[in-house]
Amino acid sequence: MVIFQLCCIAVITAVCAFILKSHNSELMPLCLTAGGIIMFLFAFDYLTESVEFLRTFSQTTGVDNQIIKLVFKIIGIGFLIELTAGSIKELGFTGVADKLVLCGKIIIFVVAIPVLSGTYKIIVSLIKLA
């Protein structure tokens, strides 16, 4: 049901943008941005449920909360970069959008280094136990 509602919001946004585009309106980018924000806010409730699950998972398993926070930071960076790059591409600036995606990948790599380091420490400790 949720997927159907999100698809309806996307179709309504696209139809409104198409109508605005046919009239050479400068409001089309605002329409697309507003539709994207509405869809994101609509899906935000499901994100909070996932965060709560991971919080209880980390407490149960003893996984460091910093790792969970870094994973969410990485996911957030990816989503924000993809949303922004998509909006920029819709405006016709593909080169800028591609550079933004590249910079986002570099930032994600740098932010992920502590996660990789923590994973390495866990693997080494497991090898020592065996």
N, CA, C and O atoms as CSV, one atom per row, in Angstrom:
chain,resi,resn,atom,element,x,y,z
A,1,MET,N,N,0.826,-1.197,0.000
A,1,MET,CA,C,0.000,0.000,0.000
A,1,MET,C,C,0.868,1.258,0.000
A,1,MET,O,O,0.557,2.235,-0.682
A,2,VAL,N,N,1.948,1.227,0.762
A,2,VAL,CA,C,2.819,2.391,0.844
A,2,VAL,C,C,3.496,2.653,-0.495
A,2,VAL,O,O,3.622,3.800,-0.924
A,3,ILE,N,N,3.932,1.575,-1.153
A,3,ILE,CA,C,4.576,1.725,-2.449
A,3,ILE,C,C,3.600,2.348,-3.446
A,3,ILE,O,O,3.986,3.205,-4.241
A,4,PHE,N,N,2.330,1.918,-3.405
A,4,PHE,CA,C,1.314,2.472,-4.300
A,4,PHE,C,C,1.150,3.971,-4.052
A,4,PHE,O,O,1.056,4.752,-4.999
A,5,GLN,N,N,1.114,4.371,-2.782
A,5,GLN,CA,C,0.956,5.783,-2.458
A,5,GLN,C,C,2.163,6.602,-2.927
A,5,GLN,O,O,2.006,7.706,-3.448
A,6,LEU,N,N,3.367,6.054,-2.739
A,6,LEU,CA,C,4.557,6.754,-3.210
A,6,LEU,C,C,4.553,6.898,-4.731
A,6,LEU,O,O,4.919,7.942,-5.271
A,7,CYS,N,N,4.132,5.832,-5.411
A,7,CYS,CA,C,4.052,5.882,-6.874
A,7,CYS,C,C,3.030,6.916,-7.327
A,7,CYS,O,O,3.262,7.621,-8.309
A,8,CYS,N,N,1.912,7.016,-6.636
A,8,CYS,CA,C,0.898,8.024,-6.974
A,8,CYS,C,C,1.441,9.435,-6.796
A,8,CYS,O,O,1.195,10.307,-7.629
A,9,ILE,N,N,2.174,9.659,-5.720
A,9,ILE,CA,C,2.785,10.976,-5.505
A,9,ILE,C,C,3.761,11.292,-6.629
A,9,ILE,O,O,3.801,12.418,-7.125
A,10,ALA,N,N,4.553,10.290,-7.032
A,10,ALA,CA,C,5.530,10.493,-8.109
A,10,ALA,C,C,4.832,10.804,-9.427
A,10,ALA,O,O,5.269,11.687,-10.164
A,11,VAL,N,N,3.757,10.089,-9.729
A,11,VAL,CA,C,3.035,10.322,-10.990
A,11,VAL,C,C,2.387,11.702,-10.984
A,11,VAL,O,O,2.440,12.419,-11.983
A,12,ILE,N,N,1.785,12.070,-9.881
A,12,ILE,CA,C,1.160,13.402,-9.793
A,12,ILE,C,C,2.210,14.498,-9.960
A,12,ILE,O,O,1.975,15.495,-10.642
A,13,THR,N,N,3.373,14.304,-9.332
A,13,THR,CA,C,4.458,15.276,-9.475
A,13,THR,C,C,4.911,15.371,-10.926
A,13,THR,O,O,5.120,16.467,-11.446
A,14,ALA,N,N,5.063,14.217,-11.578
A,14,ALA,CA,C,5.519,14.202,-12.970
A,14,ALA,C,C,4.497,14.856,-13.896
A,14,ALA,O,O,4.871,15.603,-14.801
A,15,VAL,N,N,3.218,14.584,-13.679
A,15,VAL,CA,C,2.178,15.185,-14.522
A,15,VAL,C,C,2.142,16.700,-14.332
A,15,VAL,O,O,2.045,17.450,-15.303
A,16,CYS,N,N,2.220,17.141,-13.091
A,16,CYS,CA,C,2.238,18.589,-12.831
A,16,CYS,C,C,3.461,19.240,-13.474
A,16,CYS,O,O,3.357,20.318,-14.059
A,17,ALA,N,N,4.611,18.592,-13.366
A,17,ALA,CA,C,5.822,19.138,-13.978
A,17,ALA,C,C,5.706,19.162,-15.500
A,17,ALA,O,O,6.161,20.106,-16.145
A,18,PHE,N,N,5.100,18.128,-16.070
A,18,PHE,CA,C,4.907,18.089,-17.526
A,18,PHE,C,C,4.004,19.217,-17.988
A,18,PHE,O,O,4.277,19.864,-18.999
A,19,ILE,N,N,2.930,19.455,-17.252
A,19,ILE,CA,C,2.022,20.553,-17.603
A,19,ILE,C,C,2.733,21.891,-17.495
A,19,ILE,O,O,2.589,22.751,-18.364
A,20,LEU,N,N,3.504,22.065,-16.419
A,20,LEU,CA,C,4.243,23.317,-16.260
A,20,LEU,C,C,5.301,23.475,-17.347
A,20,LEU,O,O,5.540,24.587,-17.819
A,21,LYS,N,N,5.934,22.380,-17.746
A,21,LYS,CA,C,6.963,22.436,-18.788
A,21,LYS,C,C,6.367,22.826,-20.134
A,21,LYS,O,O,6.986,23.563,-20.901
A,22,SER,N,N,5.161,22.330,-20.424
A,22,SER,CA,C,4.539,22.649,-21.709
A,22,SER,C,C,4.164,24.124,-21.815
A,22,SER,O,O,3.987,24.647,-22.915
A,23,HIS,N,N,4.043,24.788,-20.679
A,23,HIS,CA,C,3.737,26.216,-20.678
A,23,HIS,C,C,4.992,27.057,-20.458
A,23,HIS,O,O,4.905,28.261,-20.216
A,24,ASN,N,N,6.166,26.412,-20.543
A,24,ASN,CA,C,7.451,27.091,-20.342
A,24,ASN,C,C,7.497,27.831,-19.006
A,24,ASN,O,O,7.996,28.952,-18.912
A,25,SER,N,N,6.976,27.191,-18.007
A,25,SER,CA,C,6.935,27.811,-16.695
A,25,SER,C,C,8.254,27.601,-15.955
A,25,SER,O,O,8.886,26.549,-16.054
A,26,GLU,N,N,8.638,28.603,-15.234
A,26,GLU,CA,C,9.836,28.503,-14.403
A,26,GLU,C,C,9.539,27.810,-13.082
A,26,GLU,O,O,10.434,27.630,-12.257
A,27,LEU,N,N,8.295,27.423,-12.882
A,27,LEU,CA,C,7.916,26.748,-11.642
A,27,LEU,C,C,8.137,25.240,-11.686
A,27,LEU,O,O,7.989,24.563,-10.668
A,28,MET,N,N,8.492,24.709,-12.855
A,28,MET,CA,C,8.673,23.264,-12.980
A,28,MET,C,C,9.729,22.715,-12.022
A,28,MET,O,O,9.468,21.701,-11.375
A,29,PRO,N,N,10.917,23.336,-11.895
A,29,PRO,CA,C,11.893,22.794,-10.936
A,29,PRO,C,C,11.387,22.810,-9.495
A,29,PRO,O,O,11.693,21.914,-8.709
A,30,LEU,N,N,10.615,23.833,-9.163
A,30,LEU,CA,C,10.047,23.885,-7.815
A,30,LEU,C,C,9.030,22.775,-7.596
A,30,LEU,O,O,8.951,22.202,-6.509
A,31,CYS,N,N,8.254,22.475,-8.626
A,31,CYS,CA,C,7.281,21.390,-8.548
A,31,CYS,C,C,7.983,20.056,-8.327
A,31,CYS,O,O,7.566,19.262,-7.485
A,32,LEU,N,N,9.052,19.813,-9.085
A,32,LEU,CA,C,9.798,18.562,-8.949
A,32,LEU,C,C,10.458,18.456,-7.576
A,32,LEU,O,O,10.472,17.388,-6.965
A,33,THR,N,N,10.998,19.561,-7.106
A,33,THR,CA,C,11.633,19.565,-5.792
A,33,THR,C,C,10.609,19.318,-4.696
A,33,THR,O,O,10.861,18.542,-3.774
A,34,ALA,N,N,9.468,19.965,-4.788
A,34,ALA,CA,C,8.418,19.777,-3.788
A,34,ALA,C,C,7.920,18.334,-3.774
A,34,ALA,O,O,7.703,17.758,-2.708
A,35,GLY,N,N,7.740,17.753,-4.961
A,35,GLY,CA,C,7.316,16.360,-5.034
A,35,GLY,C,C,8.338,15.423,-4.417
A,35,GLY,O,O,7.976,14.470,-3.726
A,36,GLY,N,N,9.617,15.690,-4.665
A,36,GLY,CA,C,10.674,14.873,-4.072
A,36,GLY,C,C,10.700,14.979,-2.567
A,36,GLY,O,O,10.887,13.979,-1.874
A,37,ILE,N,N,10.515,16.171,-2.058
A,37,ILE,CA,C,10.501,16.370,-0.604
A,37,ILE,C,C,9.304,15.671,0.021
A,37,ILE,O,O,9.431,15.054,1.078
A,38,ILE,N,N,8.143,15.761,-0.620
A,38,ILE,CA,C,6.947,15.086,-0.100
A,38,ILE,C,C,7.155,13.573,-0.060
A,38,ILE,O,O,6.789,12.915,0.914
A,39,MET,N,N,7.741,13.030,-1.120
A,39,MET,CA,C,7.991,11.583,-1.131
A,39,MET,C,C,8.985,11.188,-0.046
A,39,MET,O,O,8.815,10.161,0.611
A,40,PHE,N,N,10.018,12.001,0.142
A,40,PHE,CA,C,11.013,11.702,1.175
A,40,PHE,C,C,10.384,11.747,2.561
A,40,PHE,O,O,10.621,10.860,3.382
A,41,LEU,N,N,9.585,12.775,2.825
A,41,LEU,CA,C,8.937,12.874,4.131
A,41,LEU,C,C,7.939,11.742,4.351
A,41,LEU,O,O,7.754,11.274,5.475
A,42,PHE,N,N,7.304,11.311,3.278
A,42,PHE,CA,C,6.351,10.212,3.371
A,42,PHE,C,C,7.057,8.926,3.781
A,42,PHE,O,O,6.527,8.145,4.572
A,43,ALA,N,N,8.243,8.711,3.247
A,43,ALA,CA,C,9.001,7.494,3.549
A,43,ALA,C,C,9.788,7.615,4.855
A,43,ALA,O,O,10.354,6.627,5.322
A,44,PHE,N,N,9.832,8.792,5.443
A,44,PHE,CA,C,10.637,9.023,6.644
A,44,PHE,C,C,10.166,8.183,7.825
A,44,PHE,O,O,10.983,7.784,8.653
A,45,ASP,N,N,8.859,7.904,7.923
A,45,ASP,CA,C,8.343,7.086,9.019
A,45,ASP,C,C,8.964,5.694,9.018
A,45,ASP,O,O,9.238,5.128,10.077
A,46,TYR,N,N,9.179,5.157,7.849
A,46,TYR,CA,C,9.774,3.822,7.761
A,46,TYR,C,C,11.251,3.848,8.139
A,46,TYR,O,O,11.793,2.859,8.633
A,47,LEU,N,N,11.881,4.966,7.906
A,47,LEU,CA,C,13.274,5.104,8.305
A,47,LEU,C,C,13.395,5.107,9.824
A,47,LEU,O,O,14.325,4.513,10.371
A,48,THR,N,N,12.474,5.764,10.507
A,48,THR,CA,C,12.537,5.792,11.963
A,48,THR,C,C,12.331,4.396,12.551
A,48,THR,O,O,12.939,4.063,13.569
A,49,GLU,N,N,11.482,3.575,11.926
A,49,GLU,CA,C,11.311,2.201,12.391
A,49,GLU,C,C,12.605,1.408,12.237
A,49,GLU,O,O,12.949,0.611,13.111
A,50,SER,N,N,13.317,1.614,11.149
A,50,SER,CA,C,14.585,0.927,10.921
A,50,SER,C,C,15.632,1.362,11.927
A,50,SER,O,O,16.415,0.542,12.407
A,51,VAL,N,N,15.650,2.643,12.247
A,51,VAL,CA,C,16.603,3.154,13.229
A,51,VAL,C,C,16.343,2.516,14.589
A,51,VAL,O,O,17.281,2.136,15.290
A,52,GLU,N,N,15.095,2.400,14.953
A,52,GLU,CA,C,14.756,1.785,16.242
A,52,GLU,C,C,15.170,0.313,16.274
A,52,GLU,O,O,15.663,-0.170,17.293
A,53,PHE,N,N,14.972,-0.399,15.165
A,53,PHE,CA,C,15.395,-1.799,15.097
A,53,PHE,C,C,16.905,-1.910,15.267
A,53,PHE,O,O,17.385,-2.754,16.023
A,54,LEU,N,N,17.657,-1.057,14.563
A,54,LEU,CA,C,19.108,-1.125,14.671
A,54,LEU,C,C,19.601,-0.738,16.064
A,54,LEU,O,O,20.627,-1.245,16.518
A,55,ARG,N,N,18.895,0.139,16.732
A,55,ARG,CA,C,19.263,0.519,18.095
A,55,ARG,C,C,19.121,-0.683,19.026
A,55,ARG,O,O,20.021,-0.963,19.818
A,56,THR,N,N,18.003,-1.392,18.936
A,56,THR,CA,C,17.840,-2.579,19.781
A,56,THR,C,C,18.798,-3.690,19.361
A,56,THR,O,O,19.284,-4.440,20.208
A,57,PHE,N,N,19.074,-3.801,18.065
A,57,PHE,CA,C,20.029,-4.792,17.573
A,57,PHE,C,C,21.416,-4.537,18.132
A,57,PHE,O,O,22.096,-5.472,18.555
A,58,SER,N,N,21.843,-3.279,18.138
A,58,SER,CA,C,23.180,-2.963,18.646
A,58,SER,C,C,23.267,-3.197,20.149
A,58,SER,O,O,24.315,-3.609,20.645
A,59,GLN,N,N,22.194,-2.946,20.876
A,59,GLN,CA,C,22.200,-3.206,22.314
A,59,GLN,C,C,22.235,-4.694,22.609
A,59,GLN,O,O,22.896,-5.128,23.552
A,60,THR,N,N,21.529,-5.474,21.809
A,60,THR,CA,C,21.464,-6.918,22.018
A,60,THR,C,C,22.790,-7.597,21.672
A,60,THR,O,O,23.256,-8.467,22.407
A,61,THR,N,N,23.393,-7.198,20.555
A,61,THR,CA,C,24.597,-7.870,20.086
A,61,THR,C,C,25.880,-7.261,20.640
A,61,THR,O,O,26.932,-7.898,20.584
A,62,GLY,N,N,25.819,-6.065,21.164
A,62,GLY,CA,C,27.008,-5.417,21.695
A,62,GLY,C,C,27.830,-4.690,20.640
A,62,GLY,O,O,28.975,-4.322,20.899
A,63,VAL,N,N,27.268,-4.478,19.462
A,63,VAL,CA,C,27.966,-3.726,18.418
A,63,VAL,C,C,28.060,-2.268,18.872
A,63,VAL,O,O,27.105,-1.706,19.407
A,64,ASP,N,N,29.215,-1.678,18.650
A,64,ASP,CA,C,29.460,-0.301,19.072
A,64,ASP,C,C,28.476,0.656,18.393
A,64,ASP,O,O,28.251,0.574,17.185
A,65,ASN,N,N,27.901,1.552,19.175
A,65,ASN,CA,C,26.940,2.519,18.628
A,65,ASN,C,C,27.588,3.449,17.610
A,65,ASN,O,O,26.911,3.942,16.708
A,66,GLN,N,N,28.892,3.696,17.742
A,66,GLN,CA,C,29.581,4.571,16.786
A,66,GLN,C,C,29.555,3.974,15.382
A,66,GLN,O,O,29.435,4.701,14.396
A,67,ILE,N,N,29.666,2.650,15.295
A,67,ILE,CA,C,29.625,1.985,13.988
A,67,ILE,C,C,28.248,2.176,13.361
A,67,ILE,O,O,28.135,2.488,12.176
A,68,ILE,N,N,27.202,1.985,14.165
A,68,ILE,CA,C,25.832,2.160,13.657
A,68,ILE,C,C,25.627,3.600,13.197
A,68,ILE,O,O,25.029,3.837,12.148
A,69,LYS,N,N,26.117,4.558,13.973
A,69,LYS,CA,C,25.981,5.963,13.588
A,69,LYS,C,C,26.709,6.256,12.288
A,69,LYS,O,O,26.204,6.983,11.432
A,70,LEU,N,N,27.908,5.683,12.145
A,70,LEU,CA,C,28.662,5.904,10.907
A,70,LEU,C,C,27.954,5.293,9.704
A,70,LEU,O,O,27.953,5.875,8.620
A,71,VAL,N,N,27.359,4.130,9.892
A,71,VAL,CA,C,26.628,3.499,8.790
A,71,VAL,C,C,25.451,4.386,8.366
A,71,VAL,O,O,25.211,4.577,7.174
A,72,PHE,N,N,24.728,4.919,9.338
A,72,PHE,CA,C,23.622,5.817,9.004
A,72,PHE,C,C,24.118,7.116,8.365
A,72,PHE,O,O,23.461,7.658,7.476
A,73,LYS,N,N,25.259,7.611,8.809
A,73,LYS,CA,C,25.821,8.806,8.197
A,73,LYS,C,C,26.165,8.537,6.733
A,73,LYS,O,O,25.903,9.369,5.864
A,74,ILE,N,N,26.751,7.371,6.464
A,74,ILE,CA,C,27.109,6.999,5.094
A,74,ILE,C,C,25.856,6.892,4.227
A,74,ILE,O,O,25.825,7.401,3.106
A,75,ILE,N,N,24.826,6.229,4.751
A,75,ILE,CA,C,23.573,6.092,4.007
A,75,ILE,C,C,22.943,7.464,3.754
A,75,ILE,O,O,22.455,7.733,2.656
A,76,GLY,N,N,22.955,8.324,4.767
A,76,GLY,CA,C,22.402,9.671,4.620
A,76,GLY,C,C,23.141,10.493,3.579
A,76,GLY,O,O,22.525,11.198,2.780
A,77,ILE,N,N,24.463,10.399,3.592
A,77,ILE,CA,C,25.256,11.114,2.593
A,77,ILE,C,C,24.893,10.619,1.197
A,77,ILE,O,O,24.700,11.414,0.278
A,78,GLY,N,N,24.802,9.300,1.047
A,78,GLY,CA,C,24.460,8.733,-0.258
A,78,GLY,C,C,23.105,9.194,-0.752
A,78,GLY,O,O,22.959,9.582,-1.910
A,79,PHE,N,N,22.104,9.151,0.133
A,79,PHE,CA,C,20.766,9.590,-0.257
A,79,PHE,C,C,20.743,11.070,-0.613
A,79,PHE,O,O,20.147,11.458,-1.618
A,80,LEU,N,N,21.385,11.891,0.198
A,80,LEU,CA,C,21.377,13.330,-0.052
A,80,LEU,C,C,22.093,13.678,-1.357
A,80,LEU,O,O,21.622,14.516,-2.125
A,81,ILE,N,N,23.224,13.034,-1.599
A,81,ILE,CA,C,23.953,13.284,-2.841
A,81,ILE,C,C,23.120,12.846,-4.037
A,81,ILE,O,O,23.033,13.563,-5.034
A,82,GLU,N,N,22.506,11.667,-3.941
A,82,GLU,CA,C,21.711,11.157,-5.069
A,82,GLU,C,C,20.499,12.042,-5.338
A,82,GLU,O,O,20.178,12.315,-6.495
A,83,LEU,N,N,19.827,12.490,-4.291
A,83,LEU,CA,C,18.666,13.371,-4.457
A,83,LEU,C,C,19.079,14.700,-5.084
A,83,LEU,O,O,18.424,15.191,-6.003
A,84,THR,N,N,20.155,15.272,-4.588
A,84,THR,CA,C,20.616,16.552,-5.120
A,84,THR,C,C,21.104,16.413,-6.557
A,84,THR,O,O,20.788,17.248,-7.405
A,85,ALA,N,N,21.874,15.357,-6.832
A,85,ALA,CA,C,22.384,15.156,-8.187
A,85,ALA,C,C,21.233,14.919,-9.169
A,85,ALA,O,O,21.270,15.417,-10.294
A,86,GLY,N,N,20.230,14.177,-8.761
A,86,GLY,CA,C,19.075,13.961,-9.628
A,86,GLY,C,C,18.345,15.250,-9.941
A,86,GLY,O,O,17.916,15.473,-11.073
A,87,SER,N,N,18.206,16.100,-8.932
A,87,SER,CA,C,17.549,17.389,-9.148
A,87,SER,C,C,18.367,18.280,-10.077
A,87,SER,O,O,17.815,18.981,-10.926
A,88,ILE,N,N,19.683,18.245,-9.908
A,88,ILE,CA,C,20.548,19.060,-10.767
A,88,ILE,C,C,20.506,18.550,-12.208
A,88,ILE,O,O,20.515,19.341,-13.150
A,89,LYS,N,N,20.461,17.217,-12.377
A,89,LYS,CA,C,20.369,16.655,-13.736
A,89,LYS,C,C,19.062,17.062,-14.407
A,89,LYS,O,O,19.039,17.328,-15.608
A,90,GLU,N,N,17.973,17.113,-13.639
A,90,GLU,CA,C,16.689,17.522,-14.204
A,90,GLU,C,C,16.721,18.959,-14.689
A,90,GLU,O,O,15.997,19.327,-15.613
A,91,LEU,N,N,17.556,19.763,-14.067
A,91,LEU,CA,C,17.704,21.150,-14.509
A,91,LEU,C,C,18.614,21.278,-15.730
A,91,LEU,O,O,18.736,22.354,-16.315
A,92,GLY,N,N,19.258,20.157,-16.110
A,92,GLY,CA,C,20.079,20.162,-17.315
A,92,GLY,C,C,21.565,20.319,-17.079
A,92,GLY,O,O,22.325,20.472,-18.036
A,93,PHE,N,N,21.995,20.286,-15.839
A,93,PHE,CA,C,23.411,20.450,-15.522
A,93,PHE,C,C,24.030,19.108,-15.164
A,93,PHE,O,O,24.386,18.865,-14.011
A,94,THR,N,N,24.155,18.245,-16.154
A,94,THR,CA,C,24.639,16.889,-15.935
A,94,THR,C,C,26.082,16.873,-15.448
A,94,THR,O,O,26.434,16.063,-14.591
A,95,GLY,N,N,26.915,17.751,-15.980
A,95,GLY,CA,C,28.317,17.795,-15.572
A,95,GLY,C,C,28.473,18.103,-14.093
A,95,GLY,O,O,29.273,17.473,-13.402
A,96,VAL,N,N,27.710,19.071,-13.611
A,96,VAL,CA,C,27.769,19.429,-12.196
A,96,VAL,C,C,27.269,18.270,-11.347
A,96,VAL,O,O,27.845,17.975,-10.300
A,97,ALA,N,N,26.206,17.611,-11.789
A,97,ALA,CA,C,25.656,16.482,-11.042
A,97,ALA,C,C,26.651,15.336,-10.962
A,97,ALA,O,O,26.786,14.704,-9.914
A,98,ASP,N,N,27.347,15.061,-12.060
A,98,ASP,CA,C,28.343,13.991,-12.061
A,98,ASP,C,C,29.507,14.305,-11.126
A,98,ASP,O,O,30.013,13.414,-10.444
A,99,LYS,N,N,29.929,15.551,-11.092
A,99,LYS,CA,C,31.003,15.948,-10.180
A,99,LYS,C,C,30.547,15.847,-8.728
A,99,LYS,O,O,31.329,15.470,-7.854
A,100,LEU,N,N,29.293,16.180,-8.471
A,100,LEU,CA,C,28.752,16.057,-7.123
A,100,LEU,C,C,28.743,14.601,-6.676
A,100,LEU,O,O,29.088,14.301,-5.533
A,101,VAL,N,N,28.351,13.699,-7.565
A,101,VAL,CA,C,28.333,12.275,-7.236
A,101,VAL,C,C,29.746,11.780,-6.945
A,101,VAL,O,O,29.948,11.019,-5.999
A,102,LEU,N,N,30.716,12.198,-7.736
A,102,LEU,CA,C,32.104,11.805,-7.504
A,102,LEU,C,C,32.594,12.295,-6.139
A,102,LEU,O,O,33.203,11.540,-5.381
A,103,CYS,N,N,32.324,13.555,-5.840
A,103,CYS,CA,C,32.719,14.096,-4.531
A,103,CYS,C,C,32.013,13.355,-3.394
A,103,CYS,O,O,32.612,13.111,-2.347
A,104,GLY,N,N,30.754,13.001,-3.594
A,104,GLY,CA,C,30.022,12.244,-2.586
A,104,GLY,C,C,30.646,10.887,-2.339
A,104,GLY,O,O,30.716,10.436,-1.196
A,105,LYS,N,N,31.101,10.228,-3.395
A,105,LYS,CA,C,31.756,8.922,-3.248
A,105,LYS,C,C,33.055,9.051,-2.461
A,105,LYS,O,O,33.377,8.196,-1.636
A,106,ILE,N,N,33.792,10.115,-2.718
A,106,ILE,CA,C,35.037,10.344,-1.978
A,106,ILE,C,C,34.736,10.565,-0.499
A,106,ILE,O,O,35.416,10.014,0.367
A,107,ILE,N,N,33.718,11.370,-0.214
A,107,ILE,CA,C,33.343,11.642,1.177
A,107,ILE,C,C,32.883,10.362,1.865
A,107,ILE,O,O,33.249,10.114,3.014
A,108,ILE,N,N,32.087,9.550,1.178
A,108,ILE,CA,C,31.624,8.284,1.751
A,108,ILE,C,C,32.813,7.377,2.055
A,108,ILE,O,O,32.845,6.730,3.102
A,109,PHE,N,N,33.785,7.326,1.154
A,109,PHE,CA,C,34.963,6.498,1.394
A,109,PHE,C,C,35.704,6.954,2.645
A,109,PHE,O,O,36.102,6.129,3.468
A,110,VAL,N,N,35.893,8.273,2.792
A,110,VAL,CA,C,36.611,8.797,3.953
A,110,VAL,C,C,35.848,8.518,5.240
A,110,VAL,O,O,36.444,8.148,6.252
A,111,VAL,N,N,34.529,8.694,5.202
A,111,VAL,CA,C,33.719,8.444,6.399
A,111,VAL,C,C,33.702,6.956,6.751
A,111,VAL,O,O,33.573,6.602,7.923
A,112,ALA,N,N,33.831,6.079,5.748
A,112,ALA,CA,C,33.759,4.632,5.975
A,112,ALA,C,C,35.048,4.044,6.530
A,112,ALA,O,O,35.047,2.888,6.954
A,113,ILE,N,N,36.133,4.781,6.546
A,113,ILE,CA,C,37.402,4.229,7.017
A,113,ILE,C,C,37.313,3.704,8.457
A,113,ILE,O,O,37.835,2.620,8.717
A,114,PRO,N,N,36.684,4.409,9.405
A,114,PRO,CA,C,36.572,3.827,10.753
A,114,PRO,C,C,35.758,2.524,10.783
A,114,PRO,O,O,36.040,1.637,11.589
A,115,VAL,N,N,34.754,2.409,9.911
A,115,VAL,CA,C,33.969,1.171,9.836
A,115,VAL,C,C,34.857,0.034,9.341
A,115,VAL,O,O,34.805,-1.076,9.871
A,116,LEU,N,N,35.672,0.314,8.326
A,116,LEU,CA,C,36.598,-0.693,7.818
A,116,LEU,C,C,37.619,-1.084,8.884
A,116,LEU,O,O,37.969,-2.257,9.019
A,117,SER,N,N,38.086,-0.108,9.626
A,117,SER,CA,C,39.048,-0.378,10.692
A,117,SER,C,C,38.421,-1.244,11.788
A,117,SER,O,O,39.051,-2.182,12.278
A,118,GLY,N,N,37.197,-0.933,12.163
A,118,GLY,CA,C,36.499,-1.735,13.168
A,118,GLY,C,C,36.245,-3.159,12.697
A,118,GLY,O,O,36.368,-4.110,13.470
A,119,THR,N,N,35.888,-3.299,11.422
A,119,THR,CA,C,35.679,-4.632,10.853
A,119,THR,C,C,36.979,-5.425,10.860
A,119,THR,O,O,36.979,-6.620,11.155
A,120,TYR,N,N,38.075,-4.770,10.540
A,120,TYR,CA,C,39.379,-5.420,10.557
A,120,TYR,C,C,39.719,-5.917,11.963
A,120,TYR,O,O,40.195,-7.041,12.123
A,121,LYS,N,N,39.479,-5.088,12.979
A,121,LYS,CA,C,39.765,-5.484,14.366
A,121,LYS,C,C,38.928,-6.682,14.785
A,121,LYS,O,O,39.414,-7.567,15.489
A,122,ILE,N,N,37.663,-6.714,14.353
A,122,ILE,CA,C,36.800,-7.846,14.691
A,122,ILE,C,C,37.310,-9.115,14.030
A,122,ILE,O,O,37.339,-10.173,14.659
A,123,ILE,N,N,37.711,-9.021,12.771
A,123,ILE,CA,C,38.207,-10.191,12.056
A,123,ILE,C,C,39.489,-10.701,12.712
A,123,ILE,O,O,39.654,-11.908,12.890
A,124,VAL,N,N,40.388,-9.804,13.068
A,124,VAL,CA,C,41.638,-10.219,13.714
A,124,VAL,C,C,41.359,-10.876,15.061
A,124,VAL,O,O,41.988,-11.880,15.396
A,125,SER,N,N,40.436,-10.333,15.831
A,125,SER,CA,C,40.117,-10.944,17.118
A,125,SER,C,C,39.481,-12.315,16.948
A,125,SER,O,O,39.720,-13.211,17.758
A,126,LEU,N,N,38.669,-12.493,15.902
A,126,LEU,CA,C,38.074,-13.812,15.648
A,126,LEU,C,C,39.122,-14.832,15.213
A,126,LEU,O,O,39.037,-16.008,15.566
A,127,ILE,N,N,40.111,-14.377,14.445
A,127,ILE,CA,C,41.170,-15.285,14.011
A,127,ILE,C,C,42.014,-15.724,15.208
A,127,ILE,O,O,42.440,-16.877,15.276
A,128,LYS,N,N,42.255,-14.814,16.145
A,128,LYS,CA,C,43.029,-15.146,17.340
A,128,LYS,C,C,42.296,-16.140,18.229
A,128,LYS,O,O,42.930,-16.932,18.927
A,129,LEU,N,N,40.960,-16.105,18.211
A,129,LEU,CA,C,40.162,-17.042,19.019
A,129,LEU,C,C,40.213,-18.449,18.453
A,129,LEU,O,O,40.110,-19.418,19.205
A,130,ALA,N,N,40.368,-18.578,17.160
A,130,ALA,CA,C,40.343,-19.891,16.518
A,130,ALA,C,C,41.596,-20.676,16.703
A,130,ALA,O,O,41.699,-21.799,16.209
